[in-house]
Amino acid sequence: MEEQNKMGSARMGPLIFSMALPAIISMLINALYNIVDSIFVAQYSQSALAAVSLVFPLQSLVIAIGVGTGVGVNSLIARRLGEKRQLHAESAAEHGIMLSVIGGVAFLLIGFVLANPFLAAFKPGEEILTQAQQYSHIAVGLSIFVMISIMCEKIQQSTGNMIIPMVQGLVGAIINIILDPLLIFGIGPFPEMGVQGAALATVIGQIIGMLIGLWGAFFHQKILKMDMRKFKWRAQTVRDIYRVGLPGIVMQSVASVMTAGLNRILIDFSQIAVNVLGIYFKLQTFVFMPVFGLNQGALPVMGYNYGARNKKRLFGAYKISLAAAVVIMTVGLVIFQTMTDHMLMLFVDRTDAAAAQEMLAVGVPALKTISWSFIGAAFGIINSTMFQATARGMNSLIVSVCRQLVIILPAAWMLGKLVGLQAIWYAFPIAEMAAFFISYALLWKDYRSELQYLGMEKAGKEGKA
């Protein structure tokens, strides 16, 4: 029980960073994979890069459901451990595994059947549409492996075990990076598969990560004893998982809708504009992933101490996480403001001067404008962590829907119609500023209604005794 006990007693700063560091390393490696993957695809052809960009919302939907369900399981396990309800914590973990399998089966249908009309709705050229369909059949249709892998990560992280999840991400990403050029370009004995090769490399890496995760969740960690042979569905456990997880799923699914909507707005201007948005989402992972890793380290700590009714440690974790997130995002802002052209040139064939010039003309102002939203995003991510840890996932959903649907898409459409392409990118900082005020209004409401009174219940009982 040492790992769960430390969440209620260890020094807060070292505790969060020791738990977050493996997740940060893993996510940075995955961010590197995402960028390397896109670089290889871009070197294959710009149409291939556009195809992968069109499939990105569907891949984001996979991650939304996998991570959203996993966050719900993570939060529930951490809270039940803090409440000393061991059997309920183990039941939550078992339910998480079963829910990830069901989600993977659902994406089998989406990837092979529903993806085709979705991609055709963007009205891309025939070559781009064919490549996008080929990529989605593999990368989306075979998502069961990444769904199970994500769930195993969240189960282990909920107990304070961050090392095996890090190894999952590292090994899967490294295998992916190695296989990418071999399968895309047909190096050595491997056939040239283009975008299908990129998708297959991704799935193979996910399978290896899943196998490591299953070993870690079922055999390595000692806090939760799971036995799927005795598994029984419990409606209350599913409700408790999705009380936090469903808003997270919808919240991240909203990002998929936002991306698809922006792609539809941008494709009326040029294919390069769509490529720039896809490149941005790849590049920004280097900035956002360390903060999401920090989120993964802080969430079980916050959840445990909320369950234990320890106000001081709950808000101590919040303040430390927020300070670190702001520092990370500030560094990211500086990089995006000073190295934009160098980053963009990674995604074009340097021998094609016209393509390179068009990419820089569209991409440099786009990335510099969007990056002004980074610091506000730091507050949004950590506030969302607090909402999820305290079983207030609906607050995260409200903020996300306001930012990514209610504000950003209408703003992008209006700015594009009234001013032009370069004005569209201002929708990002506008939306982030609005989300900042909304999230703090909700956090203040929760503080006034309950969070300021944490621990007083226990003190009152002791006083009566």
HUDA-V589503 format. One line per field, one symbol per residue. psi: psi as a letter, one per 20 degrees, with the letter a starting at -180 (. if undefined). A space follows every 10 residues. Layout:
psi: ???
//
This chain:
psi: jhghhhiihq pgghgghhhh ghhggghhgh ggggggghgg ghhgqhhhgh ghhhighhhh hghggggggh hggggggggh ghjkmghhgh hggghgghhh gghhhhiggg highhghghh hilrrggggg hgggghhghg hlihghghgg ghghghhhij oigghghggg gggggghghf hghgilpciq qoichhhggh hggghhgghg gggggghhhg qigpopnihj pppohhgggh gihghghhgh ghhhhggggg ghghghhigq hhhghggggg hghihhghgh hhggghhhgh gggghghiln gghghghggg ggghgggghg ggggghhikg hhghiijqoi inhgggghgh hghghghhgh iiigghhggg ghhhggghhk klhhgggggg gggighgggh gggghgghga ghhhhihghg hhgghghghh ghghghghhg hijphhgghg ghhh.
//
